[in-house]
Amino acid sequence: MKLYRVYSETGDTYLMAVDSKGNVDKIKTEANEFEIEYLGKGTRDNEYLFKVNGEIHHVFVDNGYVFVDNASVFKLERATELPTKEGESVEEMIKGREGEVISPLQGRVVSIRVKEGDAVNKGQPLLSIEAMKSETIISAPVAGVVEKILVKQGQGVKKGDTLVIIK
């Protein structure tokens, strides 16, 4: 089983646990489960057929965009494999990462509004990142206690860097 953090072009991040057996992948996200079987190439270039939870879907890939059944369109910017612990359940893998605060953009940390040990509410501002003379406030994705702050004021960060861990 592997755990991935997937980044969309809109800046959203998702956690996915993937278990592969042959040509069937079982994928679990925070909210859904999918059983995906690769059936083969479609009739067009860059078209593939998949069975998702028992339903056949046509998937077409063009310039990094993914079209599902000529309707749903999305673009994944990148996926990063995350380390996992032996014997850890899928729920534990995903739950353990939901308090990680990830940078949605490249920039410079201009202010940190919390310290380690502070209790925070979901949506509470944690820090600010400046990029191209514009300041972006990064808020807590979950309520909890700030366990670790991984950046310092003035530090440069890249999109996808872990900034803060909340437990």
Secondary structure as a PSIPRED ss2 file (coil, helix, strand):
# PSIPRED VFORMAT (PSIPRED V4.0)

   1 M C   1.000  0.000  0.000
   2 K E   0.000  0.000  1.000
   3 L E   0.000  0.000  1.000
   4 Y E   0.000  0.000  1.000
   5 R E   0.000  0.000  1.000
   6 V E   0.000  0.000  1.000
   7 Y E   0.000  0.000  1.000
   8 S E   0.000  0.000  1.000
   9 E C   1.000  0.000  0.000
  10 T C   1.000  0.000  0.000
  11 G C   1.000  0.000  0.000
  12 D C   1.000  0.000  0.000
  13 T E   0.000  0.000  1.000
  14 Y E   0.000  0.000  1.000
  15 L E   0.000  0.000  1.000
  16 M E   0.000  0.000  1.000
  17 A E   0.000  0.000  1.000
  18 V E   0.000  0.000  1.000
  19 D E   0.000  0.000  1.000
  20 S E   0.000  0.000  1.000
  21 K E   0.000  0.000  1.000
  22 G C   1.000  0.000  0.000
  23 N C   1.000  0.000  0.000
  24 V E   0.000  0.000  1.000
  25 D E   0.000  0.000  1.000
  26 K E   0.000  0.000  1.000
  27 I E   0.000  0.000  1.000
  28 K E   0.000  0.000  1.000
  29 T E   0.000  0.000  1.000
  30 E C   1.000  0.000  0.000
  31 A C   1.000  0.000  0.000
  32 N C   1.000  0.000  0.000
  33 E E   0.000  0.000  1.000
  34 F E   0.000  0.000  1.000
  35 E E   0.000  0.000  1.000
  36 I E   0.000  0.000  1.000
  37 E E   0.000  0.000  1.000
  38 Y E   0.000  0.000  1.000
  39 L E   0.000  0.000  1.000
  40 G E   0.000  0.000  1.000
  41 K E   0.000  0.000  1.000
  42 G C   1.000  0.000  0.000
  43 T C   1.000  0.000  0.000
  44 R C   1.000  0.000  0.000
  45 D C   1.000  0.000  0.000
  46 N C   1.000  0.000  0.000
  47 E E   0.000  0.000  1.000
  48 Y E   0.000  0.000  1.000
  49 L E   0.000  0.000  1.000
  50 F E   0.000  0.000  1.000
  51 K E   0.000  0.000  1.000
  52 V E   0.000  0.000  1.000
  53 N C   1.000  0.000  0.000
  54 G C   1.000  0.000  0.000
  55 E E   0.000  0.000  1.000
  56 I E   0.000  0.000  1.000
  57 H E   0.000  0.000  1.000
  58 H E   0.000  0.000  1.000
  59 V E   0.000  0.000  1.000
  60 F E   0.000  0.000  1.000
  61 V E   0.000  0.000  1.000
  62 D E   0.000  0.000  1.000
  63 N C   1.000  0.000  0.000
  64 G C   1.000  0.000  0.000
  65 Y E   0.000  0.000  1.000
  66 V E   0.000  0.000  1.000
  67 F E   0.000  0.000  1.000
  68 V E   0.000  0.000  1.000
  69 D C   1.000  0.000  0.000
  70 N C   1.000  0.000  0.000
  71 A C   1.000  0.000  0.000
  72 S E   0.000  0.000  1.000
  73 V E   0.000  0.000  1.000
  74 F E   0.000  0.000  1.000
  75 K E   0.000  0.000  1.000
  76 L E   0.000  0.000  1.000
  77 E E   0.000  0.000  1.000
  78 R E   0.000  0.000  1.000
  79 A E   0.000  0.000  1.000
  80 T E   0.000  0.000  1.000
  81 E E   0.000  0.000  1.000
  82 L E   0.000  0.000  1.000
  83 P C   1.000  0.000  0.000
  84 T C   1.000  0.000  0.000
  85 K C   1.000  0.000  0.000
  86 E C   1.000  0.000  0.000
  87 G C   1.000  0.000  0.000
  88 E C   1.000  0.000  0.000
  89 S C   1.000  0.000  0.000
  90 V H   0.000  1.000  0.000
  91 E H   0.000  1.000  0.000
  92 E H   0.000  1.000  0.000
  93 M H   0.000  1.000  0.000
  94 I H   0.000  1.000  0.000
  95 K H   0.000  1.000  0.000
  96 G C   1.000  0.000  0.000
  97 R C   1.000  0.000  0.000
  98 E C   1.000  0.000  0.000
  99 G C   1.000  0.000  0.000
 100 E E   0.000  0.000  1.000
 101 V E   0.000  0.000  1.000
 102 I E   0.000  0.000  1.000
 103 S C   1.000  0.000  0.000
 104 P C   1.000  0.000  0.000
 105 L C   1.000  0.000  0.000
 106 Q C   1.000  0.000  0.000
 107 G E   0.000  0.000  1.000
 108 R E   0.000  0.000  1.000
 109 V E   0.000  0.000  1.000
 110 V E   0.000  0.000  1.000
 111 S E   0.000  0.000  1.000
 112 I E   0.000  0.000  1.000
 113 R C   1.000  0.000  0.000
 114 V C   1.000  0.000  0.000
 115 K C   1.000  0.000  0.000
 116 E C   1.000  0.000  0.000
 117 G C   1.000  0.000  0.000
 118 D C   1.000  0.000  0.000
 119 A E   0.000  0.000  1.000
 120 V E   0.000  0.000  1.000
 121 N C   1.000  0.000  0.000
 122 K C   1.000  0.000  0.000
 123 G C   1.000  0.000  0.000
 124 Q C   1.000  0.000  0.000
 125 P E   0.000  0.000  1.000
 126 L E   0.000  0.000  1.000
 127 L E   0.000  0.000  1.000
 128 S E   0.000  0.000  1.000
 129 I E   0.000  0.000  1.000
 130 E E   0.000  0.000  1.000
 131 A E   0.000  0.000  1.000
 132 M C   1.000  0.000  0.000
 133 K C   1.000  0.000  0.000
 134 S E   0.000  0.000  1.000
 135 E E   0.000  0.000  1.000
 136 T E   0.000  0.000  1.000
 137 I E   0.000  0.000  1.000
 138 I E   0.000  0.000  1.000
 139 S E   0.000  0.000  1.000
 140 A C   1.000  0.000  0.000
 141 P C   1.000  0.000  0.000
 142 V C   1.000  0.000  0.000
 143 A C   1.000  0.000  0.000
 144 G E   0.000  0.000  1.000
 145 V E   0.000  0.000  1.000
 146 V E   0.000  0.000  1.000
 147 E E   0.000  0.000  1.000
 148 K E   0.000  0.000  1.000
 149 I E   0.000  0.000  1.000
 150 L C   1.000  0.000  0.000
 151 V C   1.000  0.000  0.000
 152 K C   1.000  0.000  0.000
 153 Q C   1.000  0.000  0.000
 154 G C   1.000  0.000  0.000
 155 Q C   1.000  0.000  0.000
 156 G E   0.000  0.000  1.000
 157 V E   0.000  0.000  1.000
 158 K C   1.000  0.000  0.000
 159 K C   1.000  0.000  0.000
 160 G C   1.000  0.000  0.000
 161 D C   1.000  0.000  0.000
 162 T E   0.000  0.000  1.000
 163 L E   0.000  0.000  1.000
 164 V E   0.000  0.000  1.000
 165 I E   0.000  0.000  1.000
 166 I E   0.000  0.000  1.000
 167 K C   1.000  0.000  0.000
